[in-house]
Amino acid sequence: MKEIQLKDAKAKFSRVIDEAVAGDTAVITRHGKREAVIISYDEYERLSRVPSLGWLLTNSPLEEGDLPARKPARSLRRSAF
């Protein structure tokens, strides 16, 4: 994934979009800080369909006993300030 300064992305926006559609994503930077990512709409759609962990757990074929028992939680120690 390449990085492009915002001013350069503005000047070559059509090219940046064409490259994203071709699969070459880009990180847009402003003052050296990563600010945004340009990806194709197809890639956005693919990423949007990733199911949540909660959905995966509730719809998994696991049966009782498939997972090991959890250890009891440790009690939280409160420190004096």
Distance bins in CASP14 RR format, pairs under 12 A and 6 or more apart:
PFRMAT RR
TARGET T0000
AUTHOR 0000-0000-0000
RMODE 2
METHOD distances of the structure
MODEL  1
1 19 0 0 0 0 0 1 0 0 0 0 0
1 20 0 0 0 0 0 1 0 0 0 0 0
1 23 0 0 0 0 0 1 0 0 0 0 0
1 24 0 0 0 0 1 0 0 0 0 0 0
1 25 1 0 1 0 0 0 0 0 0 0 0
1 26 1 0 0 1 0 0 0 0 0 0 0
1 27 1 0 1 0 0 0 0 0 0 0 0
1 28 0 0 0 0 0 1 0 0 0 0 0
1 29 0 0 0 0 0 1 0 0 0 0 0
1 34 0 0 0 0 0 1 0 0 0 0 0
1 37 1 0 0 1 0 0 0 0 0 0 0
1 38 0 0 0 0 1 0 0 0 0 0 0
1 39 0 0 0 0 1 0 0 0 0 0 0
1 43 0 0 0 0 0 1 0 0 0 0 0
2 8 0 0 0 0 0 1 0 0 0 0 0
2 9 0 0 0 0 0 1 0 0 0 0 0
2 12 0 0 0 0 0 1 0 0 0 0 0
2 15 0 0 0 0 0 1 0 0 0 0 0
2 16 0 0 0 0 1 0 0 0 0 0 0
2 19 0 0 0 0 1 0 0 0 0 0 0
2 20 0 0 0 0 0 1 0 0 0 0 0
2 23 0 0 0 0 0 1 0 0 0 0 0
2 24 1 0 0 1 0 0 0 0 0 0 0
2 25 1 0 0 1 0 0 0 0 0 0 0
2 26 1 0 1 0 0 0 0 0 0 0 0
2 27 1 0 0 1 0 0 0 0 0 0 0
2 28 0 0 0 0 0 1 0 0 0 0 0
2 29 0 0 0 0 0 1 0 0 0 0 0
2 34 0 0 0 0 0 1 0 0 0 0 0
2 37 0 0 0 0 0 1 0 0 0 0 0
2 38 0 0 0 0 1 0 0 0 0 0 0
3 9 0 0 0 0 1 0 0 0 0 0 0
3 16 0 0 0 0 0 1 0 0 0 0 0
3 25 0 0 0 0 0 1 0 0 0 0 0
3 26 1 0 0 1 0 0 0 0 0 0 0
3 27 1 0 1 0 0 0 0 0 0 0 0
3 28 1 0 0 1 0 0 0 0 0 0 0
3 29 1 0 1 0 0 0 0 0 0 0 0
3 30 0 0 0 0 0 1 0 0 0 0 0
3 32 0 0 0 0 1 0 0 0 0 0 0
3 33 0 0 0 0 0 1 0 0 0 0 0
3 34 1 0 0 1 0 0 0 0 0 0 0
3 35 0 0 0 0 0 1 0 0 0 0 0
3 36 0 0 0 0 0 1 0 0 0 0 0
3 37 0 0 0 0 0 1 0 0 0 0 0
3 38 0 0 0 0 0 1 0 0 0 0 0
4 10 0 0 0 0 1 0 0 0 0 0 0
4 11 0 0 0 0 1 0 0 0 0 0 0
4 12 1 0 0 1 0 0 0 0 0 0 0
4 13 0 0 0 0 0 1 0 0 0 0 0
4 15 0 0 0 0 1 0 0 0 0 0 0
4 16 1 0 0 1 0 0 0 0 0 0 0
4 17 0 0 0 0 0 1 0 0 0 0 0
4 19 0 0 0 0 1 0 0 0 0 0 0
4 20 0 0 0 0 0 1 0 0 0 0 0
4 24 0 0 0 0 0 1 0 0 0 0 0
4 25 0 0 0 0 0 1 0 0 0 0 0
4 26 1 0 1 0 0 0 0 0 0 0 0
4 27 1 0 0 1 0 0 0 0 0 0 0
4 28 1 0 1 0 0 0 0 0 0 0 0
4 29 1 0 0 1 0 0 0 0 0 0 0
4 30 0 0 0 0 0 1 0 0 0 0 0
4 32 0 0 0 0 0 1 0 0 0 0 0
4 34 0 0 0 0 0 1 0 0 0 0 0
4 35 0 0 0 0 0 1 0 0 0 0 0
4 36 0 0 0 0 1 0 0 0 0 0 0
4 37 0 0 0 0 0 1 0 0 0 0 0
4 38 0 0 0 0 1 0 0 0 0 0 0
5 11 0 0 0 0 1 0 0 0 0 0 0
5 12 0 0 0 0 0 1 0 0 0 0 0
5 16 0 0 0 0 0 1 0 0 0 0 0
5 26 0 0 0 0 0 1 0 0 0 0 0
5 27 0 0 0 0 0 1 0 0 0 0 0
5 28 1 0 0 1 0 0 0 0 0 0 0
5 29 1 0 1 0 0 0 0 0 0 0 0
5 30 1 0 0 1 0 0 0 0 0 0 0
5 31 0 0 0 0 1 0 0 0 0 0 0
5 32 1 0 0 1 0 0 0 0 0 0 0
5 33 0 0 0 0 0 1 0 0 0 0 0
5 34 0 0 0 0 0 1 0 0 0 0 0
5 35 0 0 0 0 0 1 0 0 0 0 0
5 36 0 0 0 0 0 1 0 0 0 0 0
6 12 0 0 0 0 0 1 0 0 0 0 0
6 13 0 0 0 0 0 1 0 0 0 0 0
6 16 0 0 0 0 0 1 0 0 0 0 0
6 26 0 0 0 0 0 1 0 0 0 0 0
6 27 0 0 0 0 0 1 0 0 0 0 0
6 28 1 0 1 0 0 0 0 0 0 0 0
6 29 1 0 0 1 0 0 0 0 0 0 0
6 30 1 0 1 0 0 0 0 0 0 0 0
6 31 0 0 0 0 1 0 0 0 0 0 0
6 32 0 0 0 0 1 0 0 0 0 0 0
6 33 0 0 0 0 0 1 0 0 0 0 0
6 34 0 0 0 0 0 1 0 0 0 0 0
6 35 1 0 0 1 0 0 0 0 0 0 0
6 36 0 0 0 0 1 0 0 0 0 0 0
6 38 0 0 0 0 0 1 0 0 0 0 0
7 13 0 0 0 0 0 1 0 0 0 0 0
7 28 0 0 0 0 0 1 0 0 0 0 0
7 29 0 0 0 0 1 0 0 0 0 0 0
7 30 0 0 0 0 1 0 0 0 0 0 0
7 31 0 0 0 0 0 1 0 0 0 0 0
7 32 0 0 0 0 0 1 0 0 0 0 0
8 15 0 0 0 0 1 0 0 0 0 0 0
8 16 0 0 0 0 1 0 0 0 0 0 0
8 26 0 0 0 0 1 0 0 0 0 0 0
8 28 0 0 0 0 1 0 0 0 0 0 0
8 29 0 0 0 0 1 0 0 0 0 0 0
8 30 0 0 0 0 0 1 0 0 0 0 0
9 15 0 0 0 0 1 0 0 0 0 0 0
9 16 1 0 1 0 0 0 0 0 0 0 0
9 17 0 0 0 0 1 0 0 0 0 0 0
9 19 0 0 0 0 0 1 0 0 0 0 0
9 20 0 0 0 0 0 1 0 0 0 0 0
9 26 1 0 0 1 0 0 0 0 0 0 0
9 27 0 0 0 0 1 0 0 0 0 0 0
9 28 1 0 1 0 0 0 0 0 0 0 0
9 29 0 0 0 0 1 0 0 0 0 0 0
9 30 0 0 0 0 1 0 0 0 0 0 0
9 35 0 0 0 0 0 1 0 0 0 0 0
9 36 0 0 0 0 1 0 0 0 0 0 0
9 37 0 0 0 0 0 1 0 0 0 0 0
9 38 1 0 0 1 0 0 0 0 0 0 0
10 16 0 0 0 0 1 0 0 0 0 0 0
10 17 0 0 0 0 0 1 0 0 0 0 0
10 28 0 0 0 0 1 0 0 0 0 0 0
10 30 0 0 0 0 0 1 0 0 0 0 0
10 38 0 0 0 0 0 1 0 0 0 0 0
12 18 0 0 0 0 1 0 0 0 0 0 0
12 19 0 0 0 0 1 0 0 0 0 0 0
12 20 0 0 0 0 0 1 0 0 0 0 0
12 26 0 0 0 0 0 1 0 0 0 0 0
12 28 0 0 0 0 0 1 0 0 0 0 0
12 38 0 0 0 0 0 1 0 0 0 0 0
13 19 0 0 0 0 0 1 0 0 0 0 0
13 20 0 0 0 0 0 1 0 0 0 0 0
13 26 0 0 0 0 0 1 0 0 0 0 0
13 28 0 0 0 0 0 1 0 0 0 0 0
13 38 0 0 0 0 1 0 0 0 0 0 0
14 20 0 0 0 0 0 1 0 0 0 0 0
14 21 0 0 0 0 0 1 0 0 0 0 0
14 38 0 0 0 0 0 1 0 0 0 0 0
15 21 0 0 0 0 0 1 0 0 0 0 0
15 22 0 0 0 0 0 1 0 0 0 0 0
15 24 0 0 0 0 0 1 0 0 0 0 0
15 26 0 0 0 0 0 1 0 0 0 0 0
15 38 0 0 0 0 0 1 0 0 0 0 0
16 22 0 0 0 0 0 1 0 0 0 0 0
16 23 0 0 0 0 0 1 0 0 0 0 0
16 24 0 0 0 0 1 0 0 0 0 0 0
16 25 0 0 0 0 1 0 0 0 0 0 0
16 26 1 0 1 0 0 0 0 0 0 0 0
16 27 0 0 0 0 0 1 0 0 0 0 0
16 28 0 0 0 0 1 0 0 0 0 0 0
16 36 0 0 0 0 0 1 0 0 0 0 0
16 37 0 0 0 0 0 1 0 0 0 0 0
16 38 1 0 1 0 0 0 0 0 0 0 0
16 39 0 0 0 0 0 1 0 0 0 0 0
16 40 0 0 0 0 0 1 0 0 0 0 0
17 23 0 0 0 0 0 1 0 0 0 0 0
17 24 0 0 0 0 0 1 0 0 0 0 0
17 25 0 0 0 0 0 1 0 0 0 0 0
17 26 0 0 0 0 1 0 0 0 0 0 0
17 38 1 0 0 1 0 0 0 0 0 0 0
17 39 0 0 0 0 0 1 0 0 0 0 0
17 40 0 0 0 0 1 0 0 0 0 0 0
17 41 0 0 0 0 0 1 0 0 0 0 0
18 24 0 0 0 0 1 0 0 0 0 0 0
18 26 0 0 0 0 0 1 0 0 0 0 0
18 38 0 0 0 0 0 1 0 0 0 0 0
18 40 0 0 0 0 1 0 0 0 0 0 0
19 25 0 0 0 0 1 0 0 0 0 0 0
19 26 1 0 0 1 0 0 0 0 0 0 0
19 38 0 0 0 0 1 0 0 0 0 0 0
19 39 0 0 0 0 0 1 0 0 0 0 0
19 40 0 0 0 0 1 0 0 0 0 0 0
20 26 1 0 0 1 0 0 0 0 0 0 0
20 27 0 0 0 0 0 1 0 0 0 0 0
20 28 0 0 0 0 0 1 0 0 0 0 0
20 36 0 0 0 0 0 1 0 0 0 0 0
20 37 0 0 0 0 1 0 0 0 0 0 0
20 38 1 0 1 0 0 0 0 0 0 0 0
20 39 1 0 1 0 0 0 0 0 0 0 0
20 40 1 0 1 0 0 0 0 0 0 0 0
20 41 0 0 0 0 1 0 0 0 0 0 0
20 42 0 0 0 0 1 0 0 0 0 0 0
20 43 1 0 0 1 0 0 0 0 0 0 0
20 44 0 0 0 0 1 0 0 0 0 0 0
21 38 0 0 0 0 1 0 0 0 0 0 0
21 39 0 0 0 0 1 0 0 0 0 0 0
21 40 1 0 1 0 0 0 0 0 0 0 0
21 41 1 0 0 1 0 0 0 0 0 0 0
21 42 1 0 0 1 0 0 0 0 0 0 0
21 43 0 0 0 0 1 0 0 0 0 0 0
21 44 0 0 0 0 0 1 0 0 0 0 0
22 38 0 0 0 0 0 1 0 0 0 0 0
22 39 0 0 0 0 0 1 0 0 0 0 0
22 40 1 0 0 1 0 0 0 0 0 0 0
22 42 0 0 0 0 0 1 0 0 0 0 0
22 43 0 0 0 0 0 1 0 0 0 0 0
23 38 0 0 0 0 0 1 0 0 0 0 0
23 39 1 0 0 1 0 0 0 0 0 0 0
23 40 1 0 1 0 0 0 0 0 0 0 0
23 41 0 0 0 0 0 1 0 0 0 0 0
23 42 0 0 0 0 1 0 0 0 0 0 0
23 43 1 0 0 1 0 0 0 0 0 0 0
23 44 0 0 0 0 0 1 0 0 0 0 0
23 46 0 0 0 0 0 1 0 0 0 0 0
24 37 0 0 0 0 0 1 0 0 0 0 0
24 38 0 0 0 0 1 0 0 0 0 0 0
24 39 0 0 0 0 1 0 0 0 0 0 0
24 40 0 0 0 0 1 0 0 0 0 0 0
24 43 0 0 0 0 0 1 0 0 0 0 0
25 36 0 0 0 0 0 1 0 0 0 0 0
25 37 1 0 0 1 0 0 0 0 0 0 0
25 38 1 0 0 1 0 0 0 0 0 0 0
25 39 1 0 1 0 0 0 0 0 0 0 0
25 40 1 0 0 1 0 0 0 0 0 0 0
25 42 0 0 0 0 0 1 0 0 0 0 0
25 43 1 0 0 1 0 0 0 0 0 0 0
25 44 0 0 0 0 0 1 0 0 0 0 0
25 47 0 0 0 0 0 1 0 0 0 0 0
26 34 0 0 0 0 0 1 0 0 0 0 0
26 35 0 0 0 0 0 1 0 0 0 0 0
26 36 0 0 0 0 1 0 0 0 0 0 0
26 37 1 0 0 1 0 0 0 0 0 0 0
26 38 1 0 1 0 0 0 0 0 0 0 0
26 39 0 0 0 0 1 0 0 0 0 0 0
26 40 0 0 0 0 0 1 0 0 0 0 0
26 43 0 0 0 0 0 1 0 0 0 0 0
27 33 0 0 0 0 0 1 0 0 0 0 0
27 34 1 0 1 0 0 0 0 0 0 0 0
27 35 0 0 0 0 1 0 0 0 0 0 0
27 36 1 0 0 1 0 0 0 0 0 0 0
27 37 1 0 1 0 0 0 0 0 0 0 0
27 38 0 0 0 0 1 0 0 0 0 0 0
27 39 0 0 0 0 0 1 0 0 0 0 0
28 34 1 0 0 1 0 0 0 0 0 0 0
28 35 1 0 1 0 0 0 0 0 0 0 0
28 36 1 0 1 0 0 0 0 0 0 0 0
28 37 1 0 0 1 0 0 0 0 0 0 0
28 38 1 0 0 1 0 0 0 0 0 0 0
28 39 0 0 0 0 0 1 0 0 0 0 0
29 35 1 0 0 1 0 0 0 0 0 0 0
29 36 0 0 0 0 1 0 0 0 0 0 0
29 37 0 0 0 0 0 1 0 0 0 0 0
29 38 0 0 0 0 0 1 0 0 0 0 0
30 36 0 0 0 0 1 0 0 0 0 0 0
37 43 0 0 0 0 1 0 0 0 0 0 0
37 44 0 0 0 0 1 0 0 0 0 0 0
37 47 0 0 0 0 0 1 0 0 0 0 0
38 44 0 0 0 0 0 1 0 0 0 0 0
39 45 0 0 0 0 1 0 0 0 0 0 0
39 46 0 0 0 0 1 0 0 0 0 0 0
39 47 1 0 0 1 0 0 0 0 0 0 0
39 48 0 0 0 0 0 1 0 0 0 0 0
40 46 0 0 0 0 1 0 0 0 0 0 0
40 47 0 0 0 0 0 1 0 0 0 0 0
41 47 0 0 0 0 0 1 0 0 0 0 0
41 48 0 0 0 0 0 1 0 0 0 0 0
42 48 0 0 0 0 0 1 0 0 0 0 0
42 49 0 0 0 0 0 1 0 0 0 0 0
43 49 0 0 0 0 0 1 0 0 0 0 0
43 50 0 0 0 0 0 1 0 0 0 0 0
44 50 0 0 0 0 0 1 0 0 0 0 0
49 55 0 0 0 0 0 1 0 0 0 0 0
50 56 0 0 0 0 1 0 0 0 0 0 0
51 57 0 0 0 0 1 0 0 0 0 0 0
51 58 0 0 0 0 0 1 0 0 0 0 0
51 59 1 0 0 1 0 0 0 0 0 0 0
51 60 0 0 0 0 0 1 0 0 0 0 0
52 58 0 0 0 0 1 0 0 0 0 0 0
52 59 0 0 0 0 0 1 0 0 0 0 0
53 59 0 0 0 0 0 1 0 0 0 0 0
53 60 0 0 0 0 0 1 0 0 0 0 0
54 60 0 0 0 0 1 0 0 0 0 0 0
56 62 0 0 0 0 0 1 0 0 0 0 0
57 66 0 0 0 0 0 1 0 0 0 0 0
57 67 0 0 0 0 0 1 0 0 0 0 0
60 66 0 0 0 0 1 0 0 0 0 0 0
60 67 0 0 0 0 1 0 0 0 0 0 0
62 68 0 0 0 0 0 1 0 0 0 0 0
END
